[in-house]
């Protein structure tokens, strides 16, 4: 293909920045993103790119090219329940914000779509775009797949980026085992209410919950080898409304992270066993609800090589950093579970390092200069995959 990716990216940079800032001011949560979907759909229509909206999960999918192999490019676009304190002129006017940088991903994917559409006649295959909701709640990718995203045309590979504000600008971080699997759960403990002066007449679910919480920590401490990399956190413990009342029920909510499927499955079973046994011992009962269940992100070796080669050939100041391996989770895993895939992290630190903070922080700042290389790597990966497999 006759395409100067870096030059075309630079020509479109101001447009992509404007798109990012517009998206930044309309943050929405989960799988209900009506304003975001409308914005993306309007831009695709302006570019002459046919698209489809998955209404019940607020995803937008589009295709460029026709026939041949197909690569999926993912750009997530949901926000967080974090009130922004960045001080930016275009800061979110609501109590929600794009404190994880998903506005960058959606804008960059639009920028890549614009360039790819202008060269559609030269593409030796098909590029499918997914502007995805619900990454933060692990529901968007699964919802899109249920709608048939991976077929018509059949997807043969997938690629995505993610910006990180606390890494140097234009660093590209990668690894084979990128992100851990996650199991989110809710334990409801049913006891028996009573007056606080006569607890013997009730069954205290708070006591049951406290014992379950402490016992669950022993799974990691005494049952899982340190080399197996697992984390179990209870982040929500709720029960009772008054100091002098034994409540009827209590709630524990937690998250499990692990890389090995067998380790994850073992701990999931132990959560159930321990919770039920302790509840029975204290004359209570429990029900366990699954809140999320996502596999690990395991990147394909050939796709990693293609991404590294793309970075080198673009030659636009990007620095390759191997060894990315996070206990955090990503629902890009659902695509990687089905087709050869690669996810890369891109550093987007601002020049003043004293202002660097981690993801989901209300004061987070991302460097908009990363948009050039984020757009470029989307385009380059699409072109290279289709050229290699034509």
C-alpha positions in Angstrom: 0.0 0.0 0.0 1.2 3.5 -0.8 0.6 5.3 2.5 2.8 7.6 4.5 1.2 6.9 7.9 3.2 9.3 10.0 2.5 12.2 7.6 -1.2 11.5 7.4 -1.4 11.1 11.2 0.2 14.5 11.6 -2.2 16.1 9.1 -5.1 14.8 11.2 -3.7 15.5 14.6 -5.7 18.6 15.4 -9.0 16.9 14.4 -8.2 13.9 16.6 -7.4 16.2 19.5 -10.7 18.0 19.0 -12.5 14.6 19.0 -10.8 13.6 22.2 -11.7 16.8 24.0 -15.4 16.5 22.9 -15.5 12.9 24.2 -13.8 14.0 27.4 -16.8 16.4 28.2 -19.5 13.7 27.8 -18.3 10.8 30.1 -20.7 8.0 30.6 -20.7 4.8 32.6 -20.9 1.1 31.9 -23.0 -0.1 28.9 -25.3 2.9 28.6 -23.4 5.5 26.6 -26.1 7.3 24.5 -24.1 10.6 24.0 -20.9 8.8 23.3 -22.5 6.5 20.8 -24.2 9.4 19.1 -20.9 11.2 18.8 -19.0 8.3 17.3 -21.8 7.4 14.9 -22.0 11.0 13.7 -18.2 11.0 13.0 -18.4 7.7 11.2 -21.3 9.0 9.1 -19.3 12.1 8.2 -16.4 9.8 7.1 -18.7 7.7 4.9 -18.1 4.6 7.0 -21.1 2.2 7.4 -21.7 1.3 11.0 -24.0 -0.7 13.3 -25.0 0.2 16.8 -25.6 -2.5 19.4 -28.3 -0.7 21.3 -28.5 -2.8 24.4 -24.7 -2.6 25.2 -23.9 0.8 23.6 -21.2 -0.5 21.2 -20.6 0.8 17.7 -19.1 -1.4 15.1 -17.9 -0.5 11.5 -16.1 -2.1 8.7 -13.6 -0.8 6.1 -12.6 -2.8 3.1 -14.2 -5.9 1.6 -13.2 -9.6 1.6 -10.0 -11.2 2.6 -8.7 -11.6 6.1 -10.1 -9.3 8.9 -8.5 -7.6 11.8 -10.4 -6.1 14.7 -9.3 -2.8 16.2 -10.8 -2.1 19.6 -11.2 1.3 21.2 -13.1 1.4 24.5 -15.0 4.5 25.4 -16.7 4.2 28.9 -15.8 6.5 31.8 -15.6 6.3 35.6 -17.6 7.6 38.6 -14.7 9.9 39.5 -15.2 13.7 39.7 -12.5 15.4 37.7 -10.0 17.7 39.4 -7.6 18.2 36.5 -8.1 21.9 36.1 -8.3 21.5 32.3 -10.4 24.0 30.3 -12.3 21.1 28.8 -12.8 19.2 32.1 -15.8 17.1 32.5 -18.8 19.2 33.7 -20.3 16.2 35.6 -19.4 13.9 38.5 -18.1 11.4 36.0 -14.7 11.6 34.1 -12.4 9.8 31.6 -9.9 9.2 34.4 -8.6 6.0 32.6 -8.1 7.6 29.1 -10.8 5.8 27.2 -11.6 9.1 25.4 -8.1 8.8 23.8 -8.8 5.3 22.6 -12.1 6.2 21.0 -10.7 9.3 19.4 -7.6 7.5 18.1 -9.7 4.8 16.6 -11.7 7.4 14.8 -8.5 8.9 13.5 -7.3 5.5 12.3 -10.7 5.0 10.7 -10.4 8.2 8.8 -7.0 7.3 7.3 -8.0 3.7 6.5 -11.2 4.8 4.8 -9.2 7.2 2.6 -7.1 4.2 1.5 -10.0 1.6 1.5 -9.5 0.7 -2.2 -5.9 -0.4 -1.5 -6.7 -2.5 1.5 -6.1 -6.2 0.8 -8.7 -7.3 3.3 -11.1 -5.9 5.9 -10.7 -3.8 9.1 -13.4 -4.1 11.6 -13.7 -1.4 14.3 -15.4 -1.8 17.7 -16.0 1.3 19.7 -16.7 -0.6 22.9 -18.6 0.2 26.1 -18.3 -1.3 29.5 -14.6 -2.1 29.8 -14.5 -0.8 33.4 -17.4 -3.2 34.3 -16.2 -6.1 32.2 -19.4 -6.2 30.1 -18.7 -4.5 26.8 -16.6 -7.0 25.0 -18.8 -9.9 26.0 -21.9 -8.0 24.9 -20.4 -7.2 21.5 -19.4 -10.8 21.0 -22.9 -12.0 21.8 -24.2 -9.6 19.1 -22.0 -11.5 16.6 -19.1 -9.1 16.4 -16.6 -11.8 15.6 -18.5 -12.9 12.5 -19.9 -11.3 9.3 -17.1 -10.8 8.4 -15.2 -13.4 10.5 -12.5 -11.8 12.6 -9.0 -13.3 12.3 -7.0 -11.2 14.7 -7.5 -8.3 17.2 -5.4 -5.4 18.4 -5.9 -2.6 21.0 -4.0 0.1 22.8 -4.3 1.6 26.3 -2.8 4.9 27.4 -1.1 5.2 30.8 -0.5 8.6 32.4 2.2 7.6 34.8 4.6 6.3 32.1 6.9 8.4 29.9 5.4 9.7 26.6 5.6 7.3 23.7 6.9 4.3 25.6 5.2 1.1 24.3 4.8 -1.6 27.0 4.1 -5.1 26.1 4.2 -8.7 27.4 2.8 -12.1 26.7 0.8 -12.4 30.0 -0.4 -8.8 30.0 -3.4 -8.8 32.4 -4.8 -11.1 35.1 -8.1 -12.8 35.0 -10.7 -11.4 37.3 -13.6 -12.9 39.3 -15.8 -10.4 41.1 -18.3 -11.8 43.7 -20.9 -10.7 46.2 -21.6 -12.8 49.3 -24.9 -12.2 51.0 -25.1 -13.5 54.5 -28.5 -14.1 55.9 -28.8 -14.0 59.7 -31.6 -13.2 62.1 -32.2 -9.7 63.4 -32.5 -9.0 67.1 -32.1 -6.2 69.7 -28.5 -5.3 70.5 -29.2 -6.0 74.2 -30.2 -9.6 73.5 -28.0 -10.9 70.6 -28.7 -14.4 71.7 -32.1 -14.1 70.2 -30.6 -13.5 66.7 -27.9 -14.7 64.4 -25.4 -11.9 63.8 -24.4 -11.7 60.1 -21.7 -9.2 60.9 -19.8 -11.7 63.0 -20.2 -14.3 60.2 -19.0 -11.7 57.7 -15.9 -10.8 59.8 -14.9 -14.5 60.1 -15.4 -15.1 56.3 -13.3 -12.0 55.5 -10.4 -13.1 57.7 -10.6 -16.7 56.5 -10.6 -15.8 52.8 -7.3 -14.0 53.3 -5.8 -17.3 54.4 -6.4 -18.8 51.0 -3.7 -16.6 49.5 -1.4 -16.7 52.5 -1.5 -20.5 53.1 -2.9 -22.3 50.1 -1.5 -20.6 47.0 2.2 -20.7 46.0 3.7 -17.2 45.8 4.9 -18.0 42.2 1.2 -18.4 41.1 0.5 -14.7 41.5 -3.0 -14.4 42.9 -4.7 -11.5 44.8 -8.0 -11.7 46.7 -9.5 -8.4 48.1 -12.7 -7.7 49.9 -13.5 -4.1 49.2 -17.0 -3.8 50.4 -18.5 -4.9 53.8 -21.9 -3.7 54.6 -24.5 -4.5 57.2 -26.7 -2.9 59.8 -28.3 0.5 60.2 -28.2 1.1 64.0 -25.7 0.6 66.8 -28.2 -1.2 69.0 -29.6 -3.6 66.4 -28.3 -7.0 65.2 -29.1 -6.8 61.4 -30.8 -9.4 59.3 -28.1 -9.6 56.7 -24.7 -8.4 55.7 -22.9 -8.1 52.3 -19.3 -8.8 51.3 -18.0 -7.9 47.9 -14.6 -8.8 46.5 -12.4 -9.3 43.6 -10.0 -12.2 42.7 -7.1 -11.8 40.3 -5.0 -14.6 38.9 -3.1 -15.5 35.8 -3.5 -19.3 35.7 -7.1 -20.6 35.0 -6.6 -23.5 37.4 -5.5 -21.2 40.2 -8.5 -19.0 39.6 -10.9 -22.0 39.6 -9.4 -23.4 42.8 -9.8 -20.1 44.7 -13.3 -19.6 43.4 -14.3 -23.0 44.8 -12.5 -22.2 48.1 -14.5 -18.9 48.4 -17.7 -20.9 48.2 -16.5 -23.7 50.5 -15.3 -21.3 53.2 -18.2 -19.0 53.1 -20.8 -21.8 53.3 -18.9 -23.6 56.1 -18.5 -20.6 58.3 -22.1 -19.5 57.8 -23.3 -23.0 58.7 -21.1 -23.0 61.9 -22.7 -19.7 63.0 -26.3 -20.8 62.1 -26.5 -18.4 59.1 -26.7 -19.0 55.4 -25.0 -17.5 52.4 -25.7 -16.9 48.7 -22.8 -16.0 46.3 -23.4 -13.9 43.2 -21.0 -13.6 40.3 -20.3 -10.0 39.4 -17.7 -10.5 36.8 -15.7 -13.4 35.3 -13.0 -12.5 32.8 -10.1 -14.6 31.5 -6.5 -13.3 31.5 -5.1 -11.3 28.5 -2.6 -13.6 26.9 -1.0 -12.1 23.8 -0.2 -14.1 20.7 3.6 -14.4 19.9 3.2 -13.6 16.2 1.0 -10.6 16.9 3.5 -9.3 19.4 6.2 -9.6 16.8 4.0 -7.8 14.3 3.4 -5.0 16.8 7.1 -4.6 17.6 8.0 -4.5 13.9 5.3 -1.8 13.4 6.7 0.4 16.1 10.2 0.1 14.6 9.1 0.8 11.1 7.0 3.8 12.1 10.2 5.2 13.6 8.4 8.1 15.3 10.1 8.3 18.7 8.4 5.3 20.4 10.5 3.3 22.9 9.8 -0.4 23.3 9.5 -1.6 26.9 9.0 -5.4 27.4 7.8 -7.1 30.5 4.3 -5.6 31.0 2.5 -7.9 33.4 -0.3 -6.4 35.5 -2.6 -7.8 38.2 -5.2 -5.5 36.7 -7.7 -6.9 34.3 -9.0 -6.0 30.8 -12.0 -7.3 29.0 -10.0 -7.3 25.8 -9.3 -10.8 27.1 -12.6 -12.0 25.5 -11.3 -11.2 22.1 -7.8 -12.6 22.8 -9.5 -15.8 24.0 -10.9 -16.3 20.5 -8.4 -15.1 18.0 -4.6 -14.2 17.9 -4.4 -10.8 19.6 -2.1 -8.3 21.1 -2.7 -5.4 23.5 -0.1 -2.7 24.1 0.2 0.0 26.7 1.3 3.5 25.6 3.0 6.0 27.9 1.2 9.4 28.0 2.9 11.2 30.8 2.8 15.0 30.7 6.2 16.9 30.7 5.9 17.9 34.4 6.6 14.5 36.1 5.5 15.9 39.4 1.9 15.9 38.0 2.0 12.2 37.2 -0.7 10.1 39.0 -2.0 6.7 38.3 -5.2 5.6 36.5 -8.6 6.5 38.0 -7.2 9.4 39.9 -9.3 12.6 39.8 -6.2 14.7 39.1 -5.0 12.6 36.2 -3.5 14.3 33.2 -2.7 12.6 29.8 -0.4 14.0 27.2 -2.3 14.6 24.0 0.9 14.2 21.9 0.4 10.4 22.3 -2.6 10.5 20.0 -0.3 10.7 17.0 1.4 7.5 17.7 -1.8 5.8 19.0 -3.5 6.5 15.7 -0.4 5.5 13.8 0.0 2.1 15.5 -3.7 1.3 14.9 -3.3 2.0 11.1 0.1 0.3 10.9 -1.2 -2.9 12.6 -4.2 -3.1 10.3 -2.2 -2.6 7.2 0.6 -5.0 8.2 -1.7 -7.8 9.2 -3.7 -7.5 6.0 -0.6 -7.3 3.8 0.9 -10.3 5.5 -2.3 -12.4 5.1 -3.5 -11.3 1.7 
